[in-house]
């Protein structure tokens, strides 16, 4: 998929997420940032939430619903990972602190 397709899909996703949630920022990470993606690669996005509200599972499901709508519209598969602000600032509070540190290292703000 082209960079233009990726940009279109991520822009639509961020627009829809902002309608539903108060977010600080969105970072792309993974194969598309490293440049080693292939035709079936998804778009990995970390969604930094303003504040912890609700539970992770419900939030993840809502982000997945938005991502599914984007898939139907653009053909691009987005894998969104919600991260609370306190987990971003203190990765050891997250279930996989190495993932947070990796996103901090390689993530590109959108």
Secondary structure as a PSIPRED ss2 file (coil, helix, strand):
# PSIPRED VFORMAT (PSIPRED V4.0)

   1 X C   1.000  0.000  0.000
   2 X C   1.000  0.000  0.000
   3 X H   0.000  1.000  0.000
   4 X H   0.000  1.000  0.000
   5 X H   0.000  1.000  0.000
   6 X H   0.000  1.000  0.000
   7 X H   0.000  1.000  0.000
   8 X H   0.000  1.000  0.000
   9 X H   0.000  1.000  0.000
  10 X H   0.000  1.000  0.000
  11 X H   0.000  1.000  0.000
  12 X H   0.000  1.000  0.000
  13 X H   0.000  1.000  0.000
  14 X H   0.000  1.000  0.000
  15 X H   0.000  1.000  0.000
  16 X H   0.000  1.000  0.000
  17 X H   0.000  1.000  0.000
  18 X H   0.000  1.000  0.000
  19 X H   0.000  1.000  0.000
  20 X H   0.000  1.000  0.000
  21 X C   1.000  0.000  0.000
  22 X C   1.000  0.000  0.000
  23 X E   0.000  0.000  1.000
  24 X E   0.000  0.000  1.000
  25 X E   0.000  0.000  1.000
  26 X E   0.000  0.000  1.000
  27 X E   0.000  0.000  1.000
  28 X E   0.000  0.000  1.000
  29 X E   0.000  0.000  1.000
  30 X C   1.000  0.000  0.000
  31 X H   0.000  1.000  0.000
  32 X H   0.000  1.000  0.000
  33 X H   0.000  1.000  0.000
  34 X H   0.000  1.000  0.000
  35 X C   1.000  0.000  0.000
  36 X C   1.000  0.000  0.000
  37 X C   1.000  0.000  0.000
  38 X C   1.000  0.000  0.000
  39 X C   1.000  0.000  0.000
  40 X C   1.000  0.000  0.000
  41 X C   1.000  0.000  0.000
  42 X C   1.000  0.000  0.000
  43 X E   0.000  0.000  1.000
  44 X E   0.000  0.000  1.000
  45 X E   0.000  0.000  1.000
  46 X E   0.000  0.000  1.000
  47 X E   0.000  0.000  1.000
  48 X E   0.000  0.000  1.000
  49 X E   0.000  0.000  1.000
  50 X C   1.000  0.000  0.000
  51 X C   1.000  0.000  0.000
  52 X C   1.000  0.000  0.000
  53 X C   1.000  0.000  0.000
  54 X C   1.000  0.000  0.000
  55 X C   1.000  0.000  0.000
  56 X H   0.000  1.000  0.000
  57 X H   0.000  1.000  0.000
  58 X H   0.000  1.000  0.000
  59 X H   0.000  1.000  0.000
  60 X H   0.000  1.000  0.000
  61 X H   0.000  1.000  0.000
  62 X H   0.000  1.000  0.000
  63 X H   0.000  1.000  0.000
  64 X H   0.000  1.000  0.000
  65 X H   0.000  1.000  0.000
  66 X H   0.000  1.000  0.000
  67 X H   0.000  1.000  0.000
  68 X H   0.000  1.000  0.000
  69 X H   0.000  1.000  0.000
  70 X H   0.000  1.000  0.000
  71 X H   0.000  1.000  0.000
  72 X H   0.000  1.000  0.000
  73 X H   0.000  1.000  0.000
  74 X H   0.000  1.000  0.000
  75 X C   1.000  0.000  0.000
  76 X C   1.000  0.000  0.000
  77 X C   1.000  0.000  0.000
  78 X E   0.000  0.000  1.000
  79 X E   0.000  0.000  1.000
  80 X E   0.000  0.000  1.000
  81 X E   0.000  0.000  1.000
  82 X E   0.000  0.000  1.000
  83 X E   0.000  0.000  1.000
  84 X E   0.000  0.000  1.000
  85 X H   0.000  1.000  0.000
  86 X H   0.000  1.000  0.000
  87 X H   0.000  1.000  0.000
  88 X H   0.000  1.000  0.000
  89 X H   0.000  1.000  0.000
  90 X C   1.000  0.000  0.000
  91 X H   0.000  1.000  0.000
  92 X H   0.000  1.000  0.000
  93 X H   0.000  1.000  0.000
  94 X C   1.000  0.000  0.000
  95 X C   1.000  0.000  0.000
  96 X C   1.000  0.000  0.000
  97 X H   0.000  1.000  0.000
  98 X H   0.000  1.000  0.000
  99 X H   0.000  1.000  0.000
 100 X H   0.000  1.000  0.000
 101 X H   0.000  1.000  0.000
 102 X H   0.000  1.000  0.000
 103 X H   0.000  1.000  0.000
 104 X H   0.000  1.000  0.000
 105 X H   0.000  1.000  0.000
 106 X H   0.000  1.000  0.000
 107 X C   1.000  0.000  0.000
 108 X E   0.000  0.000  1.000
 109 X E   0.000  0.000  1.000
 110 X C   1.000  0.000  0.000
